[in-house]
Amino acid sequence: MKFLGVDLGWQSQPSGLCCLIWQQGKLQLLHLTRLATIPDVLAYIDAWVSPEDPAMVAVDAPTLIANLTGMRLADRLAHRYFGRYHAGCYPANLGRPFAQRTIEFGLSLAARGFVHAPAITPQQLGRYQIEVFPHPAIVHLFGLSQILKYKKGRVVERRAELTRYRDYILTVLPQLEPPLLLTDAASNSLLPQVPERGPALKALEDQLDSLICAYVAAHWWYWGSERNWVLGAETPEACCVEGYIVVPVGVKPN
């Protein structure tokens, strides 16, 4: 089973991409990159997952939007539960400039056989897609009192927060269930080093976010509702129309 994380560029930005594989009772990082266009992203998915392969694609973007204005229920719930950690999400509605792009991306995944999975039988092979959001995920997975603020601020501040982010990934995710292996046979880290300059920091940010997306997909597949929340409507059928966000429970926040 493979797990692909897509930190989707909502408008015209590049997207971070990650591929993990579950084998011999552990997750292994296969690939981490950043690509410029939606066709590039879809080609990446096609290259790593053949039409017959079981896989889950976790997307950091609202691929299901039914409301003309305002906020989806999933977005309101993200604010309710994670606002105090500074992890509320952007409101999504059909009037936003990104809506067509993100919805069409979800439809492109559906055309490849990836069905929405707001409910799942744990560890059942299949082809699924889900919406995820890295900020609440890392709050829970790493037991944080607030988000890591690597997206805004001076370069030195962003670099420090990205260094913390990378360190948490390397030290915490291998200890969770399912464990994620992030070193090679010589115990060298498989993650890129934190760069010095601003544009390169953004590229690493997108890649690390995509890794978290992929890990949340694996966590959802492995545990289902036992150790994950689904923010959205009460029924899977309604979630598949109105949208939903999967959040791992992980470690309780401080």
Residue pairs with C-beta under 8 A, 6 or more apart in sequence:
1 21
1 22
1 54
1 55
1 56
1 125
1 221
2 19
2 20
2 21
2 22
2 30
2 48
2 49
2 53
2 54
2 55
2 56
3 19
3 20
3 21
3 22
3 27
3 55
3 56
3 58
3 214
3 215
3 217
3 218
3 221
4 17
4 18
4 19
4 20
4 45
4 48
4 49
4 55
4 56
4 57
4 58
4 214
4 217
5 16
5 17
5 18
5 19
5 20
5 57
5 58
5 60
5 132
5 209
5 210
5 211
5 212
5 213
5 214
5 215
5 216
5 217
6 15
6 16
6 17
6 41
6 45
6 57
6 58
6 59
6 60
6 61
6 210
6 213
7 15
7 16
7 17
7 60
7 134
7 206
7 207
7 209
7 210
7 213
8 15
8 41
8 59
8 60
8 61
8 102
8 105
9 15
10 61
10 98
10 101
10 102
11 97
11 98
11 101
14 34
14 35
14 36
14 203
14 206
15 34
15 35
15 38
15 40
15 41
15 206
15 210
16 32
16 33
16 34
16 205
16 206
16 207
16 208
16 209
16 210
16 211
17 31
17 32
17 33
17 34
17 35
17 41
17 44
17 207
17 210
18 29
18 31
18 32
18 207
18 210
18 211
18 213
18 214
19 29
19 30
19 31
19 32
19 48
19 214
20 27
20 28
20 29
20 30
20 180
20 211
20 214
20 215
20 217
20 218
21 27
21 28
21 30
22 178
22 218
22 221
25 178
26 178
26 179
26 180
26 181
27 178
27 179
27 180
27 181
27 215
27 218
28 180
28 181
29 180
29 181
29 182
29 190
29 211
30 48
31 48
32 190
32 191
32 192
32 207
32 210
32 211
33 44
33 207
34 203
34 206
34 207
35 41
35 44
38 101
38 104
38 105
38 108
41 105
42 108
45 57
45 109
45 112
46 112
49 55
51 112
51 113
53 127
54 125
54 126
54 127
55 114
55 127
55 128
56 114
56 117
56 126
56 127
56 128
56 129
56 130
56 217
56 218
56 220
56 221
57 109
57 114
57 128
57 129
57 130
57 217
58 129
58 130
58 131
58 132
58 213
58 214
58 216
58 217
58 220
58 246
59 105
59 106
59 109
59 129
59 130
59 131
59 132
59 213
60 131
60 132
60 133
60 134
60 209
60 210
60 213
61 98
61 102
61 105
61 131
62 72
62 74
62 75
62 92
62 99
62 102
62 103
62 131
62 243
63 102
63 103
63 105
63 106
63 107
63 109
63 129
63 131
63 243
64 103
64 106
64 116
64 131
64 239
64 240
64 241
64 242
64 243
64 244
65 72
65 92
65 93
65 94
65 99
65 102
65 103
65 243
66 72
66 94
66 241
66 242
66 243
67 92
67 93
67 94
67 242
68 93
68 94
68 95
69 93
69 94
69 95
70 91
70 93
71 91
71 92
71 93
72 91
72 92
72 93
72 232
72 242
72 243
73 231
73 232
73 233
73 242
73 243
74 131
74 231
74 232
74 239
74 242
74 243
74 244
74 245
75 88
75 89
75 90
75 91
75 92
75 245
77 231
77 232
77 245
78 87
78 88
78 89
78 133
78 136
78 231
78 245
79 88
79 89
81 136
81 229
81 231
82 88
82 135
82 136
82 139
85 135
85 136
85 139
85 144
85 145
85 146
85 147
85 253
86 135
86 146
86 147
86 149
87 133
87 135
87 136
87 139
87 146
87 147
89 133
89 135
89 245
92 98
92 99
92 102
92 243
93 99
106 116
106 129
109 129
110 116
110 129
112 127
113 127
114 127
114 128
114 129
115 126
115 127
115 128
115 129
116 128
116 129
116 130
116 239
116 240
117 126
117 128
117 129
117 130
117 220
118 130
118 230
118 232
118 236
118 239
118 240
118 244
118 246
119 224
119 225
119 230
119 236
119 239
120 128
120 220
120 221
120 224
120 225
121 224
122 221
122 222
122 223
122 224
122 226
123 221
123 222
128 217
128 221
130 216
130 217
130 220
130 244
130 246
131 243
131 244
131 245
131 246
132 212
132 213
132 216
132 217
132 245
132 246
132 247
133 245
133 247
134 209
134 212
134 213
134 216
135 147
136 245
136 247
137 212
137 215
137 216
137 247
137 248
137 250
138 144
138 147
138 148
138 165
138 168
138 212
139 146
139 147
139 253
140 247
140 248
140 249
140 250
140 251
140 252
140 253
141 172
141 173
141 176
141 212
141 215
141 248
141 250
141 251
142 168
142 172
142 250
142 251
143 250
143 251
143 252
143 253
143 254
144 253
144 254
145 253
145 254
148 161
148 162
148 164
148 165
148 168
149 157
149 158
149 161
150 158
150 161
150 162
150 164
150 165
150 201
150 205
151 158
151 205
152 158
153 161
155 197
155 198
155 201
158 198
158 201
158 205
159 194
159 195
159 196
159 201
162 194
162 201
162 204
162 205
162 208
163 194
165 208
166 191
166 194
166 204
166 208
169 182
169 191
169 208
169 211
169 212
170 182
170 189
170 191
172 251
173 179
173 180
173 182
173 215
174 180
174 181
174 182
176 219
176 250
177 222
178 218
178 219
178 222
180 215
180 218
182 189
182 190
182 191
183 189
183 190
184 190
191 208
191 211
192 204
192 207
194 201
194 204
195 201
195 203
195 204
216 246
216 247
216 248
219 227
219 228
219 248
219 250
220 228
220 246
220 248
223 248
227 248
227 249
227 250
228 246
228 247
228 248
228 249
229 246
229 247
229 248
229 249
230 239
230 244
230 245
230 246
230 247
231 244
231 245
231 246
231 247
232 238
232 239
232 242
232 243
232 244
232 245
233 239
233 241
233 242
233 244
